[in-house]
Amino acid sequence: MSTPYPRRVPHRWLILLTDLVVLAWALALVHLTGGGPPYPVTAAVFACWWLVLARLELGRVGPLPSRVEVGRVLNASAQVCVVAVVVVSLLRVEWARPYLLVGLPVGCLALLASRTLWCHWLRTERVLGAQRARTVVVGEEDHATVLCEEIERSPDPVYVVVGRLALDREPRQGQDVVAEIIDVVRRRQADAVLVTACPTLDFETARRLRWELEGTGVHLAVVPPISAVTMSRLRSTTVAGLPMLSVAEPRFSGPARVTKRLVDVLASAVLLTLFSPLLAVIAVAVRRDGGPALYRQQRIGRAGRPFAMVKFRSMIAGADRLRDVLAHRNDADGLLFKLFDDPRVTTVGRFLRRWSLDELPQLWNVLVGDMSLVGPRPPLADEVLGYTRLLHRRLLVKPGMTGLWQVGGRSNLSWEEGLRLDFYYVENWSLLLDATILFRTARAVLDGDGAY
């Protein structure tokens, strides 16, 4: 019985066909510039370059973010470049130089542009429900359920779950696990099988499953019991013929951390200067209702150090004293307190929150070092009192004006979802991730989704 999900249209050969066109155009430029090599040589370079790209299996099922494509294209082009350099050095032929000066640079840039467009098309198609790999999830009930939920929440959905096979901790007598999996794969017309942690799937069973899927075109992937860790922290190795994954510790110091602080200081100083007229206008508007323009609240920063976070006041004066009265109306879960329609918010404050203008004074906190431009949400002191040992990992880095919690849904997120994003940031912090979050923050502010 088939499912209503659309089939994934094979696109790997379409991508490789695009490569053929791009490479042919780039190498044709070598001859158009004059003094090109013999045409059989061009044909040989053309074939080698395309075969290297094809051998790297670009375009197969799986996530294809642009940065991965960039690395693969550069890898393939570098191999061709090394061969060209060797030929130039050994044979001392003049006709090889146009490849190094024209063909390789132009071809590499054109391939990067082509692959970026393909990545964008794939992500768009997947968000719309197409071009996803029809997937069967196999594993213990709890682990399989969590994996299915993570797949559904993914902002770049590569897989769509069309079947799930929950295995018992102890195999039933006469149970053939591999036969059950293959049966589900055939009935659901699956493109991929994702296997989670399960005692039933021992080495021998996993090997039989791999053999059974060979030649069927069904992609097999094993999901290790390691969450919220990017590929940059994973190291693969082989011990006694067994594949293993090791996880590098997150780094919270070094040149990257110094660079982050320099960016915080320079950006906050420049933005405070540029926004000073706007800050003055907002301060006057907030003061019109009789209260102070700024609101200071104690928050907890890196290593549990308290600091006074400053914002434009968006509520009536003395709003904190009414929190206990409104506690029964709390719309948030976990340790958060949030009201979708908070009666304490002023008219001006509602406008400021809609466009996140109330948070501009936090640039001062960034300048003096209490906060960073990007980081986890700064928690309240009473929230931290309820933290477990695990939750204290959020305090390993400075809190930020923006973060994954904001670009991922802001106040629409549940307590658990917000924690998951904060943990991901702490575990995988990098300058590139910060830049991505800042770019997505601008779009989130303009959309205004989740701001109240």
Solvent accessible surface area in square Angstrom, and as a share of the most:
residue,aa,sasa,rsa
1,M,189,0.84
2,S,66,0.42
3,T,20,0.12
4,P,132,0.83
5,Y,90,0.34
6,P,70,0.44
7,R,121,0.44
8,R,41,0.15
9,V,84,0.48
10,P,95,0.60
11,H,2,0.01
12,R,39,0.14
13,W,161,0.56
14,L,85,0.42
15,I,2,0.01
16,L,1,0.00
17,L,99,0.49
18,T,39,0.23
19,D,0,0.00
20,L,52,0.26
21,V,98,0.56
22,V,20,0.12
23,L,0,0.00
24,A,50,0.39
25,W,133,0.47
26,A,0,0.00
27,L,4,0.02
28,A,46,0.36
29,L,44,0.22
30,V,0,0.00
31,H,40,0.18
32,L,141,0.70
33,T,86,0.50
34,G,45,0.43
35,G,66,0.64
36,G,27,0.26
37,P,5,0.03
38,P,69,0.43
39,Y,159,0.60
40,P,102,0.64
41,V,40,0.23
42,T,17,0.10
43,A,59,0.46
44,A,54,0.42
45,V,32,0.18
46,F,53,0.22
47,A,44,0.34
48,C,73,0.44
49,W,0,0.00
50,W,50,0.17
51,L,104,0.52
52,V,24,0.14
53,L,0,0.00
54,A,16,0.13
55,R,149,0.54
56,L,43,0.21
57,E,81,0.36
58,L,0,0.00
59,G,2,0.02
60,R,121,0.44
61,V,28,0.16
62,G,8,0.08
63,P,82,0.52
64,L,7,0.04
65,P,31,0.19
66,S,33,0.22
67,R,169,0.62
68,V,56,0.32
69,E,5,0.02
70,V,54,0.31
71,G,40,0.39
72,R,82,0.30
73,V,0,0.00
74,L,84,0.42
75,N,70,0.36
76,A,0,0.00
77,S,9,0.06
78,A,51,0.39
79,Q,61,0.27
80,V,14,0.08
81,C,48,0.29
82,V,92,0.53
83,V,95,0.54
84,A,15,0.11
85,V,69,0.40
86,V,71,0.41
87,V,43,0.25
88,V,18,0.11
89,S,66,0.43
90,L,134,0.67
91,L,113,0.56
92,R,199,0.73
93,V,31,0.18
94,E,125,0.56
95,W,71,0.25
96,A,2,0.02
97,R,114,0.42
98,P,23,0.14
99,Y,8,0.03
100,L,49,0.24
101,L,136,0.68
102,V,36,0.20
103,G,0,0.00
104,L,15,0.08
105,P,59,0.37
106,V,41,0.24
107,G,0,0.00
108,C,19,0.11
109,L,122,0.61
110,A,21,0.16
111,L,0,0.00
112,L,35,0.18
113,A,56,0.44
114,S,12,0.08
115,R,2,0.01
116,T,60,0.35
117,L,126,0.63
118,W,44,0.15
119,C,2,0.01
120,H,115,0.51
121,W,92,0.32
122,L,1,0.01
123,R,74,0.27
124,T,59,0.34
125,E,40,0.18
126,R,3,0.01
127,V,91,0.52
128,L,135,0.67
129,G,23,0.23
130,A,30,0.23
131,Q,9,0.04
132,R,50,0.18
133,A,1,0.00
134,R,3,0.01
135,T,0,0.00
136,V,0,0.00
137,V,0,0.00
138,V,0,0.00
139,G,0,0.00
140,E,16,0.07
141,E,84,0.37
142,D,102,0.53
143,H,84,0.37
144,A,0,0.00
145,T,43,0.25
146,V,85,0.49
147,L,24,0.12
148,C,13,0.08
149,E,78,0.35
150,E,61,0.27
151,I,19,0.10
152,E,139,0.62
153,R,101,0.37
154,S,42,0.27
155,P,116,0.73
156,D,36,0.19
157,P,12,0.08
158,V,14,0.08
159,Y,34,0.13
160,V,18,0.10
161,V,31,0.18
162,V,10,0.06
163,G,10,0.10
164,R,111,0.40
165,L,26,0.13
166,A,45,0.35
167,L,7,0.03
168,D,60,0.31
169,R,157,0.57
170,E,135,0.60
171,P,77,0.48
172,R,132,0.48
173,Q,191,0.85
174,G,79,0.76
175,Q,34,0.15
176,D,59,0.30
177,V,10,0.06
178,V,3,0.02
179,A,52,0.40
180,E,51,0.23
181,I,0,0.00
182,I,17,0.09
183,D,68,0.35
184,V,14,0.08
185,V,9,0.05
186,R,178,0.65
187,R,109,0.40
188,R,69,0.25
189,Q,86,0.38
190,A,10,0.08
191,D,12,0.06
192,A,0,0.00
193,V,0,0.00
194,L,8,0.04
195,V,12,0.07
196,T,9,0.05
197,A,37,0.29
198,C,17,0.10
199,P,81,0.51
200,T,11,0.06
201,L,24,0.12
202,D,77,0.40
203,F,159,0.66
204,E,87,0.39
205,T,20,0.12
206,A,45,0.35
207,R,101,0.37
208,R,94,0.34
209,L,3,0.01
210,R,112,0.41
211,W,133,0.47
212,E,90,0.40
213,L,10,0.05
214,E,108,0.48
215,G,89,0.86
216,T,80,0.46
217,G,70,0.68
218,V,24,0.14
219,H,66,0.30
220,L,51,0.26
221,A,26,0.20
222,V,105,0.61
223,V,50,0.29
224,P,45,0.28
225,P,122,0.77
226,I,63,0.32
227,S,96,0.62
228,A,34,0.26
229,V,32,0.18
230,T,38,0.22
231,M,153,0.68
232,S,85,0.55
233,R,27,0.10
234,L,29,0.15
235,R,125,0.46
236,S,97,0.62
237,T,66,0.38
238,T,90,0.52
239,V,75,0.43
240,A,100,0.77
241,G,63,0.60
242,L,74,0.37
243,P,115,0.73
244,M,91,0.41
245,L,82,0.41
246,S,54,0.35
247,V,61,0.35
248,A,36,0.28
249,E,146,0.65
250,P,33,0.21
251,R,177,0.65
252,F,42,0.18
253,S,77,0.50
254,G,26,0.25
255,P,113,0.71
256,A,41,0.32
257,R,36,0.13
258,V,91,0.52
259,T,54,0.31
260,K,13,0.06
261,R,71,0.26
262,L,102,0.51
263,V,71,0.41
264,D,6,0.03
265,V,50,0.28
266,L,119,0.59
267,A,28,0.22
268,S,0,0.00
269,A,41,0.32
270,V,83,0.47
271,L,56,0.28
272,L,35,0.18
273,T,99,0.57
274,L,117,0.58
275,F,68,0.28
276,S,56,0.36
277,P,91,0.58
278,L,69,0.34
279,L,31,0.15
280,A,57,0.44
281,V,98,0.56
282,I,10,0.05
283,A,28,0.21
284,V,99,0.57
285,A,32,0.25
286,V,5,0.03
287,R,141,0.51
288,R,205,0.75
289,D,84,0.43
290,G,71,0.68
291,G,5,0.05
292,P,71,0.45
293,A,15,0.12
294,L,62,0.31
295,Y,66,0.25
296,R,158,0.58
297,Q,42,0.19
298,Q,104,0.46
299,R,30,0.11
300,I,15,0.08
301,G,1,0.01
302,R,94,0.34
303,A,93,0.72
304,G,33,0.32
305,R,123,0.45
306,P,68,0.43
307,F,14,0.06
308,A,58,0.45
309,M,5,0.02
310,V,12,0.07
311,K,38,0.16
312,F,7,0.03
313,R,13,0.05
314,S,9,0.06
315,M,37,0.16
316,I,75,0.38
317,A,64,0.50
318,G,28,0.27
319,A,9,0.07
320,D,85,0.44
321,R,191,0.70
322,L,69,0.35
323,R,72,0.26
324,D,125,0.65
325,V,98,0.56
326,L,19,0.09
327,A,52,0.40
328,H,151,0.67
329,R,104,0.38
330,N,54,0.28
331,D,67,0.35
332,A,28,0.22
333,D,71,0.37
334,G,55,0.52
335,L,66,0.33
336,L,42,0.21
337,F,38,0.16
338,K,64,0.27
339,L,7,0.03
340,F,115,0.48
341,D,97,0.50
342,D,6,0.03
343,P,79,0.49
344,R,15,0.06
345,V,14,0.08
346,T,25,0.14
347,T,121,0.71
348,V,56,0.32
349,G,0,0.00
350,R,106,0.39
351,F,117,0.49
352,L,4,0.02
353,R,35,0.13
354,R,87,0.32
355,W,89,0.31
356,S,14,0.09
357,L,36,0.18
358,D,6,0.03
359,E,36,0.16
360,L,24,0.12
361,P,12,0.08
362,Q,9,0.04
363,L,3,0.02
364,W,138,0.48
365,N,4,0.02
366,V,0,0.00
367,L,47,0.23
368,V,72,0.41
369,G,12,0.12
370,D,24,0.12
371,M,0,0.00
372,S,0,0.00
373,L,16,0.08
374,V,3,0.02
375,G,1,0.01
376,P,3,0.02
377,R,46,0.17
378,P,8,0.05
379,P,3,0.02
380,L,27,0.14
381,A,35,0.27
382,D,75,0.39
383,E,5,0.02
384,V,23,0.13
385,L,155,0.77
386,G,41,0.39
387,Y,19,0.07
388,T,83,0.48
389,R,227,0.83
390,L,113,0.56
391,L,21,0.10
392,H,82,0.37
393,R,77,0.28
394,R,6,0.02
395,L,12,0.06
396,L,65,0.32
397,V,4,0.02
398,K,48,0.20
399,P,6,0.03
400,G,1,0.01
401,M,27,0.12
402,T,7,0.04
403,G,0,0.00
404,L,17,0.08
405,W,40,0.14
406,Q,5,0.02
407,V,18,0.11
408,G,35,0.34
409,G,19,0.18
410,R,24,0.09
411,S,37,0.24
412,N,86,0.44
413,L,37,0.19
414,S,39,0.25
415,W,34,0.12
416,E,131,0.59
417,E,48,0.22
418,G,14,0.13
419,L,21,0.10
420,R,84,0.31
421,L,31,0.15
422,D,4,0.02
423,F,37,0.15
424,Y,72,0.27
425,Y,3,0.01
426,V,1,0.01
427,E,29,0.13
428,N,14,0.07
429,W,32,0.11
430,S,44,0.28
431,L,69,0.35
432,L,112,0.56
433,L,33,0.16
434,D,12,0.06
435,A,54,0.42
436,T,58,0.34
437,I,1,0.00
438,L,72,0.36
439,F,150,0.63
440,R,77,0.28
441,T,20,0.11
442,A,58,0.45
443,R,139,0.51
444,A,17,0.13
445,V,31,0.18
446,L,125,0.62
447,D,92,0.48
448,G,11,0.10
449,D,91,0.47
450,G,9,0.09
451,A,22,0.17
452,Y,52,0.20
